[in-house]
Amino acid sequence: MTYDENKKNLVSVLSPADYPFNAKMIGVAPCAKTGDNAGHTELSDNTPSPEQMAAINAQLEVLRLFNRKVDKLEQGGFCKRYETEVPNVIAKFADVKFEKTGHASFAIMGRIHSWVEDFNQDEIDAFVLTYRIFTQNNDQLSLASLSRIYGSDWLIGNAKECFDDARKELNDYLDRVATIMFGEHQISIRQLVDIIIYGGLAHSNPEKADIFQNWEQSGAIGFIWAEFFAYARHAVETLKYLRSLNAGVLEHSEKYGFTLGEASPP
């Protein structure tokens, strides 16, 4: 499997060239072709114990639950609408004054009122209710929890590398500077998303709720929502990629089983 940052798709799934699984077919030694042992298979020393198999199966079930949750997110009204659409922000200015600040730049001063056309609060609330599961580290379906699964001994090949690359790319996006500024103050996309979710929607953080209320009163909330929508679309594409990665791991485990680390020589 390889990770394509632009497409966020699995370039190939279960391809021996791209996903070099253990040559012993995951814990089972090759059959002897001649002699008394012809047709006989021998378990590798690295074959998981029943207790280890139970733990692995529990981890695989988490991957299945993750995929079903991404399915639910993708089928929601918010994702369906903005899969192809770009939010249309409408802004109105009053008492506008223009001030030249440089050879080819100027400042606009005045009162502004902005909003997103066809804004649907119910769609956003439903989206965030599911999306938060992937970001809360104590949830078994969070990306932090999945990273522990992808670091397991039984998972070989480059699946962990693909997962880590996708997670890093999403975190790098969150750490970018947002396109909207408040005076001379810049904030990251991560800060903006955090304030919207925990101050504007969940209302679980009083300080962030106050900041979000100030944003609403500033008249710039339409541009702030547009920034959030752009991130949400990016995050969903990453989650869909991870769903495909999980599907590849699940398919291979069903076909070939498991081994722990490197298999022993036959």
N, C-alpha and C positions, 0 to 999 in steps of 0.2 A: 504494500500500500504506500502511496506517496501523497503528500499534502500539497494541494495547489492553492496558494493564498488567494488568487484572483477568483477562481471558480468555486473553491471550497467543496470540491467533490472528490470522491475516491477515484483516482485515475485508474486503478485496477483493484479488484477485490479477489483475494485468495489466489493471486498469481504467484507461482513459485519464484519467478524472477524478482518480483517486487516485495514479496513477503516470505523470506527464506525460512520456512519452518524446519524443525529438526528432521534430519534424514531418517531417523528411526521411527517416523510416523507417530511421534508424540508418545514415547514410553514403551513401544512394542518393538522388539528386535526383529530384523528381517528374517523371513522364512529361509531355512536351508534348502537349497535346490536339489541336492543329491545326498545320498547316504541315508543312514538310519533316521536322521532328524528331518527328512524331507517333509515339508508341509507343516512343521511344528513352529509355533511362535513362542517367544520367551519374554516375560515382562522385564522391563528395565529396572535397575536398582532405584531409579528415580521416580518410579510410579507412585503417585500419591496414596497415602493410607486412606481408609474409609473416613477418618475424621477430617483429613485434609480435603478429600473429595466433597464432603458436606460443606466445608467452608468455601470451596471453589464454586460449587453449585449455588450457594447463597449470593456470591458475587455476580455470577451470571444472571441471576434473577434481578439484581439491581440494574444491570445493563438493559434487561427487557423492560423494567419499569421506567427507566430513563427514556427509552425509545417511545413508549406509549405516552409519556408526558409531553414529549416533543410533538408527537402526533396531535395531541389535544391543543397545544399551543398553536400549531400551524393551521389547524382547522377553525380557529377563532376568527371573529370578524375583523379584528385589528390586523392580523397577519394576512388575511385574504385581501383586504383592501390595499394595504401598502406593499404588497409583494411586487406590484408593478407601478402603482401610483406614487407620485411625489406630493407631499402635503403642500397645499397652496396657502401661503400666508398673506393675509390682507392687512395693510397698515394705513392708518389715517393720521395726518399731522395737523396740528392747529397752532396758530401763532408762530409760524415757522420763520426762523432767521438763518441765513447762511453766512458763514464766516470763513474766509480763505485762510488756510493754515500752512500752505506751502505752494510750490510752483504748480502742482497738479493735484492738490488735495484741499478739502474744505470740511468744515464741521457744520452739522445741521442741529440747530437748537430750537426747542419748542416742545409742545405736549404731543405725545404719541399714543395711539391706541391700536393694538394689533391682535389678530386672532387667526386661528386655523379654520379654513373653510370646511364646512360639514364636520365639525368637531364632534366626536361621539364619546362622551365620558364613560358610558357603560362598556364600550369596547376596550377602552384603555384600562379600566378597572379590572376587567376579566383577564386581560393580557398580563398585567402586573401580578395578579394573584397567582398565576401559574409560573411566571418568569422568576419570581422571588425564590422559588424552590431551588433553582439552579445556582443561586448566589449565596445562600445561607450555609455557611460551612458546617453547621451541625446537622444538616439534612443529608440523608443517605444518597439523594439524587443530585447533590451539589457537585460542581466541577472539582472542588477540593476533595470530596469523597471519591469521585471517579479517578482522580489522580493516584490515589492509593491502590485502587484496583489495577490500574495500568502499570503500577510498579511491582506487581506480584510476580513471584518466581515462575509460576506456571505459564505466564503470558510471554511468548517469545516472538522473534521477528522484530519488526520496527514499528509495531502498533503503538508502543509507549512514545516513541519519537514523534509519530504523527499526532498523538494526543497532546503532547507537550508543546509542539509547534503551534497547534491551533489555539491552545489556551494562552500561550504567550502572545500570539497575534491579537487576540481579543483584549488582553490586558494592556498591550501597547496602544491599542485604539483608545481605551479608556483613559490612558495617561496623556493623550494629546490635549492641547489647549483648545477649549471651545471657541467657536467662531464668534460668539457674542461676548462683548466686554461690558463691564459696569464701571463707567468712568475710565480710569487707568488700571483698574483691577481685572486681572485675567483669572479664570478658573479652568480646571480640567474638565473633560467630559465626564470623568468618574464623579467629581464633586457635583456636577449638574444633575446627573442621573440619580445620585444618592439623595439629593435634596428633593427632587421630584417624587421619588418613591417613598421616602420616609418622612418627608415634610408635607408634600402635597397630596399624596394618595393614601398612604398608610397612617399618617398623622401619629407615628409612634415616637417621634423625636420633637419635643417642643421648640428647641432652638431652630431646627430645620424647617419646622412648620412656620415659624415667624419669617424666616428668609423667603420661603415660598410665597407667603402672603404679600411680602414687600414686592416680589417679582410680579405678582398679579396686579398690584396697584401701580406699578411702574409704567404699565402700558406696553411692555415689551414681551409679554407672556407668549404671544404668537410665535416669535422667533425662538424662544426658549423651548416651546413644545416641538418646533421643527427640528431643533438639535436633538431632542430626545427621540423623536421618531426615526431620525437617521441612525442613531445608535441602536435602537430596538431592531431595526431591519438588519443591521450588521450582526447583532447578537444572534438573531434567529438563524441566519445563514450558518453561523458557526455551530449552533446546536444541531442543525440538520446534518452538517458534516460529521459531527460526533455520533449522531444516530447511525449514519452509514458505517462509521468505523466500528461501532458496537456490533452492528449486524454482521460485519465480516468476522469479528472475533467469535460471535455466537455460532455462525455457520461452520467455522473451522472446528470449534470445540465439539460440535455435534458429529462431525465427520470423523475426527481423528482422536478425540480425547485429550489427555494432558500428560505432561511430565514436569518435574520440578528441576529447573536449571538445565544444565547440559546432561544429556543421557549418557549412560555408561557404555563402553564398547561392548559389542555382542560377544 
